[in-house]
Amino acid sequence: MNDQTATDAACEPTVEPKLLPVLSTNLLRVSQDAHASLALLDGNPTLSTEARCTMSGVIMCSQVAVNTVQLLITLENLSDTRQPGYLTAFMFRVPRERGDVRVSLVHSSRPGMSAITGGASGAPFLGRWHGGAGTGGEWQAGGTPMAGIAPGTTGEWVFLVSGPKVNELTAEEVMSGGRIPDPFAFIVRFRGIGSGHSDKVPVLMPPSQIARMAAMEEEVESRR
């Protein structure tokens, strides 16, 4: 489990970055002269705490300055409208090999979902996360869930991530870890399901990371 110390969420790059346009999910375009990558997100029902809510989304990771990348994150709430659960928070962390990073939220299409401070807990999942957004700027609480994303609707956020080793950061790493696969790298919270109920949902890892994790587990077993 990647449990690195997160630094201050305020990001002040030494080189003023030029933000790429904020685009809707079906209009994403990758600049030909920018280092950019895409990852598609789906909820993982196996690791979900309640298995009642789900989502889909896209991460677009683009280098915008030296030692600074931009993350465009689009999330759609695919939960059943008959038992509505509002998507109220999400958080992400980057692999340990990318070193110390600073994260800043520079755009949110949902005014009620503001930046979650770096180093926040994602209980009940273990570890700390570098950044994210949530109602009231919180993972656990955050006031009324109706400030989040209702079933069938979408939100978009733009983050800047800076650090001496982030130039090669990819969307897939934000989604699922790096050399060490992290099935909890990107987590999502739903509230408003019912009295006292919420659902916390990690995203599915891509096949390459699933295979890498299986190989690592097999190697550990062979050494016992």
Order of alpha helices (4+ residues) and beta strands (2+ residues): beta-beta-beta-beta-beta-beta-beta-beta-beta-beta-alpha-beta-beta-alpha
